[in-house]
Amino acid sequence: NAHYVAGYDNGTFAPQNNMTKAEAVTLLARVIADESLFKGKITASFKDVEKDAWYSSYIGLFQRMGLLDKVSDNGGTLFHPNDKITRAEFTQLVYEVATVGGASDSIKLRSFSDVKETNKYRNAIFYAVSNNIVLGYDDGTFRPEAEITRAETVAVINRYAERKPLKETRRFADVPVSHWANRQIAAASESESSGYWEKN
């Protein structure tokens, strides 16, 4: 039911902008937990996450849940919250959320020319692709090191949360009806209880 993403004050969404690690964790946290239960009540303990940073509680929640081990650095002491998050790292976060309490047995191996057996995100990538949460490319690649865009991020979260895309609408000045993620962005920016869903 979460309204988990918003546009900017100038009426744009910037679908091609990249996400930071802090922003990615924040979006996922809004989907899986009630913000009133943790926002401002817990903080992250990473050395590079300031206690009063706007994202500290979101990162702190995921840290306490043990969901950031593979996307943190320096023995789990650094998170680099303002670094751009890659497709592989974001896929790992979704995998961690989806398999809380135990690894899923629904991982189906699929070959990507750019995902080696030694890739630490390999299981997460195979899980997400086999469950149609994250899509590969027509050329047989996954592009794990590519930075994920805001549009791609909401599409992934919607698929994971089984949130159906809304009908085409011009909600943001820079997201025309013809944009491939128009319906996904609309679904992510409206809560299911807003009444907007019923009309669309």
Number of C-alpha atoms within 10 A of each C-alpha: 14 18 17 18 21 15 15 9 7 8 12 14 21 16 21 12 14 21 23 21 23 21 21 25 24 22 19 22 20 16 18 12 13 11 15 8 9 15 16 15 12 16 23 22 18 20 12 13 23 14 17 11 10 15 21 23 23 26 28 23 22 20 19 13 13 13 21 21 16 15 19 18 13 7 8 15 14 15 23 18 21 13 14 20 25 20 21 24 26 27 28 24 22 23 23 21 18 17 14 12 8 8 13 11 8 11 16 14 13 14 13 18 11 13 20 11 10 7 12 15 22 19 18 22 32 22 26 24 19 16 15 13 20 24 15 15 9 7 8 12 14 21 17 21 13 14 20 24 20 21 23 23 23 24 25 20 22 19 17 18 15 10 15 14 19 19 14 17 15 14 18 20 12 14 21 14 15 11 15 13 20 23 21 25 30 25 25 27 17 19 16 15 11 12 10 13 16 9 8 10
